[in-house]
Amino acid sequence: MYTSSAQEKNAIDIVDLRSDTVTRPSAAMRRAMSEAEVGDDVYGEDPTVNRLQERAAEMFGREAALFVPSGSMGNLIAIKVWTQPSNEVICEQRAHINQYELASMSAIAGCMPRTTPAPDGILTWDLIEPLIRPKTYYYSQTGLVSLENTHNMHGGTVYPPAVTEDVCQRAHSAGLRVHLDGARIFNAAVALGKTAADITRNCDSVMFCLSKGLGAPVGSMLVGSSEFIQSAHIARKLLGGGMRQVGVLAAAGLIALEESPKNLHRDHENAKFLADGLAKMKGISLDPTKVMTNIVIFDVRATGRSAADICSELGKRKILSGPTDKYSIRMVTHCDVNRAGIENALAAIAEVLSARAPAAAHS
Ligand SMILES: *Cc1c(COP(=O)(O)O)cnc(C)c1O
């Protein structure tokens, strides 16, 4: 039997909505990890890693896949493979690759982000086309288009498949590659009732995370052509991401890949329930019809309180969340939060907002 650690038992009454990265490996994952067949993956000899990579490639209808330590490294590897130093990477202004990856595309790949804001974070060709540089030698050249599906900072929004397809086709006609930051691509697939393969078909490379809603402890995947994955393999080594008996992690990843997507609809239902509850509260503004997956971002400006203040008051009530700017808060549902947890969160938010001033919150 695999029992929770004392730390996990203490954490049980905490409702952690900061991110879906906080999920802990299931008992089945821990069992598979302890029993995993392993080998040296730098020699390509870890059978469990090989199985995970084959299965991911198969699920996405691609030739090959590569296990990488993190989503950030996966995105950076794709950028390195598709671009030359001095190129620009077209992405949405609030894209994860632009805001939360330490400017690694510049610091390491030698590229500049070329950004535009987009409604709901969805980049359409109309927004992308004007950002493409003319092929004049003194311009930095456009090296890559990167999309994010679901879009984290726009509240888990989902690309309509026709938009992805249109962007890919037109980018290809313009001689450009398209990378997909699909950290939460299975959330998008579940929301659309389609397969991950269906909604990513035309992208030249896809990164997705095993370690978020799918619940694996560590790891992300890159999928693409054999040629792309061969280059990605070299780039991973260059970044120090070659791992050895990493089948212990891949074993959990395999379970995440096979078992977790079918449960994501619960996280989406919980997010919707949370959004509907929040929308009824005075001072909170959000459009619950836009909540399609597991991320809820809401505005608290009209409460007269800052997001940081509200999050800190919620924290005292064991509800964890994070501000995304001065007046907005993000809450992310995942497999370690159930409906009762969401009900507790709603009750705590109502209580915090009904307090006259922050100092009086506990009176
Ligand atoms: C989490 C995330 C990543 C990568 O995350 P790591 O923490 O590096 O694994 C990339 N893109 C998006 C949109 C994300 O949410």
The ligand as an ORCA input file, in Angstrom:
! r2SCAN-3c Opt
* xyz 0 1
  C       3.370     25.638    -17.248
  C       3.487     26.130    -18.629
  C       4.631     25.907    -19.403
  C       5.884     25.219    -18.926
  O       5.970     24.938    -17.668
  P       7.158     24.279    -16.798
  O       6.810     24.789    -15.463
  O       8.444     24.763    -17.334
  O       6.994     22.813    -16.948
  C       4.632     26.356    -20.681
  N       3.576     26.984    -21.197
  C       2.456     27.211    -20.506
  C       1.302     27.885    -21.166
  C       2.369     26.811    -19.189
  O       1.263     27.051    -18.503
*
